Structure formats: C-alpha cells, structure tokens
Amino acid sequence: MIKPNIIFDTDMGNDVDDALAQVLLHAFGRDGFADFAVALVNKGARLAPAFVDLINRAYGRDDIEVGWCADSPTPSEGVFLRPVLEVGAEELPYDPDHKNWPDAVSLLRRRLTEIPDGSGVYVSIGFCTILARFLESGPDEISPLDGVQLARRKIGFASLMAGNFDPEVLANPTPENVEHNIVNDIPSAKRALELCPVPMVFSGFEVGSACCYPHESVTGEMDHGGFNPLRMAYDLYCGLEHDRPLWDLTSLLYAVFPDADWFDVSEPGVVGVTARGHTTFRPHPAGRHHYLILKKDRMDEMISLFRDGCSRPCSFPALAGQETNS
C-alpha cells in the first residue's frame, strides 16, 4: 500500500469531531500509515489555526505547517478553542492576536509541489472554501500549473465529510436536513465539485450519525493524569457523558485505508449541490463521485480503532488537574 500524503482541511472549533479526527490522524502517522505535514483551517475564527497548531505540538509534531483562510465562514470562536488554548499555554504558549498564519491556498500549492505525483489525499472535514479557491488558483511563483492541473498531477482522490445521501433525504430534501459543511458555503461546494479533476468520495451526514464515540473512552481511556486538550475540548463541547457522532473520522478512515473494506461504496455518479444546500446524486458510469455506505457488521471494530487512536497520551504531564469538569 502506498502511504498517502494527507492534506487535512478542517473547520476546527465548530464540532469536537474535528479534534478527534486530528488526533486520530496523528495516531495513523505514528503507526506509519500516513504522512501528515500540512493542516488547513477553513473556519474564520482566529483561534482555530492556533488550536490546530496546539494539537500538533501536543502530539510531538511542531513541524506541521498550518494554513488559514481568514475570511472563511463561521468566525465565532465557539465554546472550546479559547479555554483549551489558555490552559495549554502554560506549556505551549499561543498568541491570541497572531495575524501571520500562512495563506491556506498558497501553503497547499507549495505542499503539493513537494510530494510525489498522485500521492496526495485531500481530506475535507469542513467547508469547501479552501478547496474551491485552490482549484480556481492560477499559475504563480510556486508552480506553473493552475489549481486544477496541480490537483490532477498530485492528488489521488479527495475524501469529504459533506452532504447527506440517505435515500429518504435525497428524495425529500427539507430546510431541516441540509448538511452543515455544504450549507455554510454553498458557492464553494458547487465550484469544488464542478472543478475537481480527481475522484471524490463523500461520507455523508447519515454515516457519521450512525456511529458514535463512546463517552467511556473520554472519561477513562483519555484520562492519563495530565492535561489532554482533546478531552477538555470534548467536555466543553458536549459533556463527558455524551456519545458524539463520528462524522469526520469516517472520512479520514477512508482516506488512509481506501482498500480496507471498512465501507461499502456507491456506484459512480455525479454529486451536485442545490441552491438551498442539499446534495444530489445522479448515477453515471463515468462519474468521479461516490459516497460511503456504512457496514454495520464492522462498526464495533471501527469504533475500537477510533478509540485506540484518539485515546493515546499526548505530551502534557505537567498540567494535571487543570481541566474543566462538567
């Protein structure tokens, strides 16, 4: 199996499953299953890239570059970014007024020029803002290729947590069943789907909703006697007694192990986005789009894998006892 070069694109701060996915990616990297050298942040809150950087450093990877799209959707901080950063600052200081995060599109273009052709896997677990702008980008001092050409040469496929492909939702779209990552930037979602020259595989809302992270892992397996930014974020976001749906982790799992039979995959087709933000699917033998279908007989094994990756200790032994309590 060729080890994928993961491009991690997140709306960190809107839900704690982004943080779960980032920690899981670090576990996959340490186990030798994936390379992870760049993280892109498509949430407009200034503290979102700082939190992503904190997680990277907490797991021993201060070499990972973080890019930010400052005018992305959802500029509010949310409930866990600032509190976790303030506690973590005792060992890993952060600057709340930091204005110099690299531009996400420029960082992405540079990273793609550095990896072998076809080795990149784009993992989008937030809005399509950065992906669309990258695909629309023109030649520059980084590369003579435009975004579409660069993607075609360097990216094998894209794995997106986006849309809803439940047959009932596809047949009966309502304002209540639009999906968060699509509806918050509909124009970018449309452009990304139209322009992307490589296969795109969607893990829809219905997949992550059906499998949840067990709170017993958070209260027990993540408690290593020191400060754990993931555990604190989970507590602040939904409480330690809540089993959180695993939307983003399913996209990451497929990205790293596309041939491992964790999911069934739909027939090929074309995914579209309506004016109201619903996803559509039109089967077509030449289509580059697929969506994942959960295999219920593998759910327990999959959640066990998630628990193992997300509950490994980080590097904060000196901050014991400083987490919040629900």
ROFI-749029 format. One record per residue (C-alpha): x, y, z. Coordinates in nm, 4 decimals, padded with zeros to 6 digits, always signed. Layout:
{{X; Y; Z}}
...
//
This chain:
{{+00.0000; +00.0000; +00.0000}}
{{+00.1314; +00.3464; -00.0919}}
{{+00.1436; +00.5698; +00.2139}}
{{-00.0831; +00.8713; +00.1483}}
{{+00.0286; +01.2298; +00.1945}}
{{-00.2711; +01.3646; +00.3834}}
{{-00.3881; +01.7214; +00.3260}}
{{-00.6025; +01.7877; +00.6351}}
{{-00.8643; +02.0621; +00.5816}}
{{-01.0781; +02.1348; +00.8892}}
{{-01.3311; +02.3803; +01.0306}}
{{-01.1833; +02.3253; +01.3764}}
{{-01.3960; +02.4677; +01.6552}}
{{-01.7402; +02.4044; +01.5096}}
{{-01.7580; +02.0495; +01.6492}}
{{-01.5273; +01.8339; +01.8562}}
{{-01.5195; +01.5578; +01.5948}}
{{-01.2624; +01.7687; +01.4056}}
{{-01.0320; +01.7430; +01.7074}}
{{-01.0971; +01.3693; +01.7336}}
{{-01.0069; +01.3316; +01.3663}}
{{-00.6863; +01.5332; +01.4011}}
{{-00.5683; +01.3227; +01.6967}}
{{-00.6602; +01.0053; +01.5075}}
{{-00.4529; +01.1277; +01.2125}}
{{-00.1540; +01.1678; +01.4432}}
{{-00.2014; +00.8067; +01.5533}}
{{-00.2130; +00.6887; +01.1913}}
{{+00.1033; +00.8879; +01.1247}}
{{+00.2912; +00.7428; +01.4227}}
{{+00.1880; +00.3930; +01.3159}}
{{+00.3338; +00.4520; +00.9704}}
{{+00.0083; +00.4511; +00.7737}}
{{+00.0083; +00.8148; +00.6570}}
{{+00.2283; +01.1204; +00.6154}}
{{+00.0908; +01.4435; +00.7618}}
{{+00.2816; +01.7661; +00.7045}}
{{+00.0213; +02.0369; +00.6470}}
{{-00.3120; +02.1347; +00.8038}}
{{-00.5528; +02.3858; +00.6509}}
{{-00.8172; +02.5704; +00.8526}}
{{-01.1390; +02.6798; +00.6828}}
{{-01.3090; +02.8298; +00.9909}}
{{-01.2893; +03.2083; +01.0104}}
{{-01.2109; +03.2283; +01.3836}}
{{-00.8563; +03.3473; +01.4518}}
{{-00.8081; +03.0921; +01.7300}}
{{-00.8979; +02.7948; +01.5073}}
{{-00.5500; +02.7619; +01.3478}}
{{-00.3922; +02.8176; +01.6897}}
{{-00.5885; +02.5209; +01.8269}}
{{-00.4867; +02.3017; +01.5338}}
{{-00.1246; +02.4003; +01.5989}}
{{-00.1645; +02.3208; +01.9693}}
{{-00.2877; +01.9688; +01.8900}}
{{+00.0022; +01.9142; +01.6511}}
{{+00.2563; +02.0235; +01.9104}}
{{+00.0839; +01.8276; +02.1862}}
{{+00.1464; +01.5128; +01.9850}}
{{+00.5093; +01.5968; +01.9154}}
{{+00.4705; +01.7490; +01.5672}}
{{+00.5781; +02.1116; +01.5816}}
{{+00.6995; +02.0714; +01.2223}}
{{+00.3489; +02.0603; +01.0732}}
{{+00.2608; +02.3833; +00.8932}}
{{-00.0829; +02.5344; +00.9481}}
{{-00.2531; +02.7488; +00.6850}}
{{-00.5638; +02.9597; +00.7380}}
{{-00.8360; +03.1112; +00.5238}}
{{-00.9138; +03.4202; +00.7321}}
{{-01.2408; +03.5116; +00.5613}}
{{-01.3890; +03.1630; +00.5837}}
{{-01.7401; +03.1059; +00.7253}}
{{-01.8240; +03.0808; +01.0979}}
{{-01.5910; +03.3440; +01.2508}}
{{-01.7223; +03.2877; +01.6052}}
{{-01.4802; +03.1181; +01.8458}}
{{-01.7202; +02.8541; +01.9714}}
{{-01.7024; +02.7012; +02.3171}}
{{-01.3692; +02.5207; +02.3366}}
{{-01.0982; +02.6957; +02.1338}}
{{-01.0022; +02.9716; +02.3785}}
{{-01.0395; +02.7778; +02.7093}}
{{-00.8259; +02.4885; +02.5859}}
{{-00.5619; +02.7207; +02.4405}}
{{-00.5437; +02.9185; +02.7647}}
{{-00.4767; +02.6064; +02.9710}}
{{-00.2364; +02.4638; +02.7146}}
{{-00.0477; +02.7955; +02.7032}}
{{+00.1282; +02.7065; +03.0285}}
{{+00.3466; +02.4691; +02.8257}}
{{+00.2799; +02.5698; +02.4646}}
{{+00.2222; +02.9471; +02.4524}}
{{-00.0014; +03.0945; +02.1858}}
{{-00.0591; +03.4478; +02.0663}}
{{-00.4336; +03.5276; +02.0522}}
{{-00.3617; +03.8204; +01.8190}}
{{-00.1429; +03.6202; +01.5822}}
{{-00.2020; +03.7535; +01.2315}}
{{+00.0641; +03.5699; +01.0366}}
{{-00.0762; +03.2261; +00.9651}}
{{+00.0203; +03.1378; +00.6066}}
{{-00.2484; +03.1691; +00.3432}}
{{-00.4073; +02.8258; +00.3102}}
{{-00.4159; +02.8177; -00.0692}}
{{-00.0512; +02.9221; -00.1072}}
{{+00.0567; +02.6673; +00.1542}}
{{-00.1442; +02.3956; -00.0193}}
{{+00.0082; +02.4764; -00.3582}}
{{+00.3579; +02.4644; -00.2113}}
{{+00.2972; +02.1375; -00.0276}}
{{+00.1647; +01.9684; -00.3392}}
{{+00.4764; +02.0592; -00.5344}}
{{+00.6818; +01.8768; -00.2686}}
{{+00.5084; +01.5394; -00.2755}}
{{+00.5296; +01.2589; -00.5335}}
{{+00.2777; +01.2702; -00.8158}}
{{-00.0515; +01.1046; -00.7245}}
{{+00.0368; +01.0537; -00.3570}}
{{-00.1795; +01.3290; -00.2092}}
{{-00.5145; +01.2568; -00.0452}}
{{-00.7262; +01.5619; +00.0297}}
{{-00.9306; +01.5175; +00.3478}}
{{-01.2007; +01.7838; +00.3747}}
{{-01.3904; +01.7758; +00.7036}}
{{-01.5270; +02.1272; +00.6899}}
{{-01.6335; +02.3758; +00.4271}}
{{-01.5106; +02.3585; +00.0672}}
{{-01.3829; +02.7168; +00.0807}}
{{-01.0120; +02.6394; +00.0557}}
{{-01.0547; +02.3544; -00.1905}}
{{-01.2580; +02.5711; -00.4285}}
{{-01.0128; +02.8613; -00.4109}}
{{-00.7206; +02.6282; -00.4688}}
{{-00.8844; +02.4760; -00.7765}}
{{-00.9518; +02.8272; -00.9084}}
{{-00.5940; +02.9407; -00.8436}}
{{-00.3700; +03.0257; -01.1372}}
{{-00.0027; +02.9668; -01.2057}}
{{+00.2313; +03.1552; -00.9738}}
{{+00.5862; +03.1585; -00.8418}}
{{+00.5169; +02.8316; -00.6612}}
{{+00.4105; +02.6325; -00.9662}}
{{+00.3454; +02.6991; -01.3353}}
{{+00.0356; +02.4799; -01.3036}}
{{-00.3076; +02.6127; -01.2183}}
{{-00.5056; +02.4553; -00.9353}}
{{-00.6893; +02.2008; -01.1482}}
{{-00.3677; +02.0912; -01.3192}}
{{-00.1829; +02.0666; -00.9887}}
{{-00.4633; +01.8626; -00.8337}}
{{-00.4720; +01.6281; -01.1326}}
{{-00.0981; +01.5669; -01.1057}}
{{-00.0560; +01.5439; -00.7290}}
{{-00.3829; +01.4291; -00.5680}}
{{-00.5046; +01.0724; -00.5979}}
{{-00.8520; +01.1392; -00.4604}}
{{-01.0431; +01.3578; -00.2157}}
{{-01.2336; +01.2272; +00.0863}}
{{-01.5002; +01.4686; +00.2085}}
{{-01.7314; +01.4766; +00.5064}}
{{-02.0097; +01.6558; +00.3250}}
{{-02.3688; +01.6137; +00.2169}}
{{-02.6398; +01.3680; +00.3063}}
{{-02.7017; +01.0629; +00.0905}}
{{-02.9709; +00.8951; +00.2937}}
{{-03.2239; +00.7824; +00.0281}}
{{-03.5081; +00.9471; +00.2182}}
{{-03.3224; +01.2782; +00.2343}}
{{-03.2272; +01.2624; -00.1331}}
{{-03.5928; +01.2046; -00.2175}}
{{-03.7348; +01.4592; +00.0293}}
{{-03.4957; +01.7494; +00.0923}}
{{-03.6173; +01.9966; +00.3543}}
{{-03.4657; +02.3002; +00.5279}}
{{-03.4097; +02.0763; +00.8305}}
{{-03.1910; +01.8168; +00.6576}}
{{-02.9316; +02.0341; +00.4852}}
{{-02.5791; +01.9387; +00.5868}}
{{-02.3569; +02.1816; +00.7817}}
{{-02.0403; +02.1657; +00.5705}}
{{-02.2313; +02.2269; +00.2471}}
{{-02.4890; +02.4834; +00.3527}}
{{-02.2377; +02.7181; +00.5177}}
{{-02.0567; +02.7809; +00.1876}}
{{-02.2801; +02.6670; -00.0957}}
{{-02.0932; +02.8534; -00.3737}}
{{-01.7600; +02.6947; -00.2783}}
{{-01.9152; +02.3494; -00.2568}}
{{-02.0586; +02.3882; -00.6065}}
{{-01.7319; +02.5111; -00.7530}}
{{-01.5218; +02.2444; -00.5829}}
{{-01.7444; +01.9632; -00.7081}}
{{-01.7528; +02.1028; -01.0604}}
{{-01.3792; +02.1731; -01.0882}}
{{-01.2160; +01.8849; -00.9015}}
{{-01.0455; +01.6625; -01.1615}}
{{-00.9866; +01.3630; -00.9331}}
{{-01.2296; +01.1181; -00.7704}}
{{-01.4251; +01.2499; -00.4722}}
{{-01.5662; +01.0178; -00.2066}}
{{-01.8284; +01.1583; +00.0295}}
{{-01.9006; +01.0445; +00.3820}}
{{-02.2473; +01.1868; +00.4316}}
{{-02.4212; +01.3027; +00.7462}}
{{-02.6040; +00.9712; +00.7659}}
{{-02.2794; +00.7733; +00.8008}}
{{-02.1327; +00.9586; +01.0980}}
{{-02.4690; +00.9877; +01.2678}}
{{-02.4970; +00.6107; +01.2881}}
{{-02.1711; +00.5538; +01.4800}}
{{-02.0723; +00.7455; +01.7920}}
{{-01.7600; +00.7880; +02.0015}}
{{-01.8241; +00.6206; +02.3398}}
{{-01.8021; +00.8628; +02.6300}}
{{-01.6456; +00.5888; +02.8430}}
{{-01.3319; +00.6282; +02.6348}}
{{-01.3230; +01.0013; +02.7104}}
{{-01.3741; +00.9622; +03.0839}}
{{-01.1443; +00.6616; +03.1181}}
{{-00.9022; +00.5939; +02.8339}}
{{-00.8219; +00.9620; +02.7700}}
{{-00.7507; +01.0291; +03.1374}}
{{-00.3746; +00.9905; +03.1695}}
{{-00.3377; +01.2080; +03.4761}}
{{-00.2411; +01.5215; +03.2862}}
{{-00.3935; +01.7876; +03.0679}}
{{-00.5389; +01.6452; +02.7484}}
{{-00.6594; +01.9129; +02.5026}}
{{-00.8867; +01.6664; +02.3234}}
{{-01.0533; +01.5515; +02.6439}}
{{-01.1051; +01.9095; +02.7616}}
{{-01.2489; +02.0136; +02.4234}}
{{-01.4853; +01.7155; +02.4275}}
{{-01.6012; +01.8049; +02.7779}}
{{-01.6605; +02.1696; +02.6901}}
{{-01.8385; +02.0926; +02.3647}}
{{-02.0790; +01.8172; +02.4615}}
{{-02.0009; +01.6916; +02.8137}}
{{-01.8288; +01.3783; +02.9318}}
{{-02.1489; +01.1709; +02.9298}}
{{-02.2279; +01.2256; +02.5624}}
{{-02.1550; +00.9799; +02.2797}}
{{-02.0572; +01.2109; +01.9917}}
{{-02.1316; +01.1147; +01.6278}}
{{-01.8190; +01.0419; +01.4250}}
{{-01.8771; +01.2317; +01.1023}}
{{-01.5208; +01.3481; +01.0385}}
{{-01.3449; +01.0304; +01.1475}}
{{-01.5155; +00.8195; +00.8835}}
{{-01.3806; +01.0438; +00.6059}}
{{-01.0320; +01.0214; +00.7498}}
{{-01.0514; +00.6430; +00.7855}}
{{-01.1456; +00.6004; +00.4207}}
{{-00.8738; +00.8446; +00.3136}}
{{-00.5995; +00.6452; +00.4839}}
{{-00.7400; +00.2962; +00.4161}}
{{-00.9454; +00.3143; +00.0954}}
{{-00.8911; -00.0542; +00.0185}}
{{-00.9567; -00.1915; +00.3672}}
{{-01.3273; -00.2641; +00.3148}}
{{-01.4455; -00.0543; +00.6078}}
{{-01.7381; +00.0727; +00.4000}}
{{-01.9445; -00.0144; +00.1002}}
{{-01.9085; +00.2425; -00.1762}}
{{-02.1856; +00.3632; -00.4033}}
{{-02.1892; +00.3233; -00.7777}}
{{-02.0118; +00.6047; -00.9647}}
{{-02.2053; +00.9197; -01.0339}}
{{-02.2180; +01.2968; -01.0115}}
{{-02.2841; +01.4812; -00.6858}}
{{-02.4472; +01.8200; -00.7196}}
{{-02.5444; +02.0980; -00.4795}}
{{-02.8808; +02.2728; -00.4941}}
{{-02.9418; +02.6399; -00.4335}}
{{-03.0653; +02.5550; -00.0819}}
{{-02.7571; +02.3497; +00.0021}}
{{-02.8766; +01.9923; -00.0443}}
{{-02.6591; +01.7375; -00.2160}}
{{-02.7944; +01.5360; -00.5078}}
{{-02.6590; +01.2194; -00.6663}}
{{-02.7004; +01.1190; -01.0296}}
{{-02.5598; +00.7751; -01.1187}}
{{-02.3314; +00.7781; -01.4194}}
{{-02.0767; +00.5149; -01.5252}}
{{-01.8157; +00.7831; -01.6000}}
{{-01.8840; +00.9811; -01.2831}}
{{-01.5946; +01.0594; -01.0495}}
{{-01.8085; +01.0785; -00.7369}}
{{-01.9025; +00.8092; -00.4856}}
{{-02.0494; +00.8101; -00.1380}}
{{-01.9804; +00.5792; +00.1527}}
{{-02.2325; +00.3328; +00.2915}}
{{-02.1841; +00.2141; +00.6475}}
{{-02.1214; -00.1565; +00.7007}}
{{-02.2969; -00.2346; +01.0263}}
{{-02.1059; -00.5592; +01.0748}}
{{-01.7791; -00.3599; +01.1004}}
{{-01.8986; -00.0780; +01.3256}}
{{-01.7695; -00.2251; +01.6518}}
{{-01.4264; -00.2896; +01.5021}}
{{-01.4180; +00.0585; +01.3515}}
{{-01.5092; +00.2297; +01.6783}}
{{-01.2462; +00.0217; +01.8592}}
{{-00.9873; +00.1512; +01.6115}}
{{-01.1049; +00.5086; +01.6724}}
{{-01.0830; +00.4605; +02.0499}}
{{-00.7283; +00.3327; +02.0264}}
{{-00.6102; +00.6225; +01.8124}}
{{-00.7906; +00.9017; +01.9968}}
{{-00.7065; +00.7938; +02.3495}}
{{-00.3289; +00.7763; +02.3219}}
{{-00.1468; +01.0105; +02.5613}}
{{-00.0120; +01.3447; +02.4488}}
{{+00.2724; +01.5497; +02.5975}}
{{+00.1189; +01.7465; +02.8851}}
{{+00.2127; +01.5654; +03.2088}}
{{+00.2849; +01.8888; +03.3963}}
{{-00.0706; +02.0208; +03.3706}}
{{-00.2546; +01.7546; +03.5701}}
{{-00.5765; +01.8622; +03.7358}}
{{-00.6293; +02.1751; +03.5277}}
{{-00.9068; +02.0516; +03.3007}}
{{-01.2612; +02.1730; +03.3393}}
{{-01.5209; +01.9475; +03.4905}}
{{-01.8727; +01.9217; +03.3587}}
//
